[in-house]
Amino acid sequence: MNALLEVRHATRRFAGLVAVNDVSFTLAPGEILGLIGPNGAGKTTLISLISGTLPPSQGEVFFQGEPITKVPAYRRARLGIGRTFQIMRPFPGLSVLDNVAVGALFGRGGGQPKLALAREQARACLDFVGLSRFVDQRADELGGPGRKRLELAKALAMQPKVLLCDEVMAGLNHVEIEEVIDVIRKVRDQGISVLVIEHVIKAIKSLSDRLLVLHHGEKIADGAPDDVLANATVIEAYLGRRRP
Amino acid sequence: MTPLRLALALAVVAVLAALPWFGSDLIIQFGINTLLLAVLAQGWNIIGGYTGYASFGNSVFYGLGSYGVAIAMVQWHLPFGVGLVFGVLLAVLFACTLGAAVLRLKGHYFAIATLALGQVMTAIVSNIPLAGQNIGLVLPPLNNDRLFYELSLGLLVLATLTIFWLTRSRFGFGLIAIRENEEGAAVMGVNTTLYKVLAFALSGLFSALAGGIHAYWITFLDPESAFDISLNVKMIIMAVFGGPGTILGPIVGAFSLSAISEFLSSEVTNLAGLFFGIVIVGAIVLMPRGLADIVRNVPKSGWRYFRQNIRAHRL
């Protein structure tokens, strides 16, 4: 199997709470995988296990066939795993351009050591996500939608092989969601695999090649979007049981 | 950097370098003290201003630098230069071993942990015969204040050039990213542990050199004064007053506060002790991001700038 990313039996406990329970899945090169589930299902925790900001309690993570479970977050970034944060983590005191330049300076393969060249790459990424008008602003002067795009641009500047998007569309209006979907499709067209957490079902259905559903930390469905959304267990998790 | 600014900077350095040939002995001595304080403020700027870790351990680096010179010269009869290198080695070794442990702590916890280091070092050094125990060491006197002045100035220039390089290098961007958001920096590929330790060591290098020069100049050294925590407080006040995380802010802070405190201690003696306390309170309430931030914002927003800061404190 030539999966780019593989998670095997990953479990993460926080004291008594099992946030992620024995979850396994794979991500193929150039695939867009949608990750959905009710609030508190463990979606963000799962992304943290992959990006390395949290160690798993049990289970393993493989990237390009190599185990990376013990590899620290910064080295996973250099291998080509980029992520965005649901609660955005811009570098508030830096300009929008320099926020993204950090991704280019470090990032995959150790990054671009020359600041001028890194800034050039950053400009291209900001252009790509539609933020080129704001390059010289401070990051904390951007509004919510701008910050979502900034998160994307920062991750893209790392030139990742896989992009983990944690709710990059939350709080956006319809037009903005369409634009972000467009950006993610273009990212995939460059050969980058994408894992997207999203609550807007309509958006994720049209975007994803495959859907994975988490509920109470467990994987309850994994397959083509139409099949998964018609699945009785998934409907029950989202809407509750139909009265007899 | 524009040619005009470069010329201006060179002119300032030239004037400062020429000062010992015109000024009185008193001015030269004041100059050495101020230049060394500015070096300490710049050293603190690297770990505190750029990396965002408010270190109270920099006076330990200063003390190790002092003792490096004193032990090498008094006990081993080696030249001053060798002593400086020895002191720097001690400080860097200390930064790497203890830094790896204490730099895991964040915010107040890091400050508190480093606060204890000075006390611990005083106790340890007071019991080492090689370091003269609690009596201290007396160095061979060298009556050449001009030399000490020029050495201190050269060190300040070196520290400032290093910080200038930080603002346009990958290493510096990594440090700033750590200050702004450490987890965000790590997932973007910044080796946060390594970078923090390197920043701590670089900060320690300059503090140790300042300590070494000061020890040879003063010719006397004891554990209490070498690891004095109030020196650390001073360097923080100066860096924060001038503008932490800026290239010139800590120098401006050190020069202006030294001048005012010197003036007060000679003119109105009983107010001088209060001075730094008033500066701390005033600076935190009115200008928490230093003079550099005032220069940037006050022309734009005027008095509103100070009112915003007061309001941000919810006083």
Interface residues (C-beta under 8 A of the other chain):
Chain A: S51 G52 T53 P72 A73 Y74 R75 R76 A77 R78 G82 R83 F85 R89 P90 F91 P92 G93 L94 D98 A101 V102 G103 L105 F106 G107 R108 G110 G111 P113 L115 A118 K154 A155 M158
Chain B: R168 S169 R170 F173 G174 I176 A177 R179 E180 N181 E183 G184 A185 A186 V187 M188 G189 V190 N191 T192 G245
